[in-house]
Amino acid sequence: MYTYTVQSAGNETEVTLHGKIRGLTGLAKFFGKMLGGTFEKACAKDLDALKNYLENESN
């Protein structure tokens, strides 16, 4: 489950992504923890791409 939080920060807008993966058991849970850092980096990359897109659309 992903939740985006959008807040006004002066003349800027701050977008924060919160995510949770539920229902993993056994090996899936084990590998999920191992891949957590990789998944976090991918989400950060997605947020950067969203930022770039929104900034370019407003010009």
Secondary structure, 3 states (H helix, E strand, C coil): CEEEEEEEECCEEEEEEEECCCCCCHHHHHHHHHCHHHHHHHHHHHHHHHHHHHHHHCC
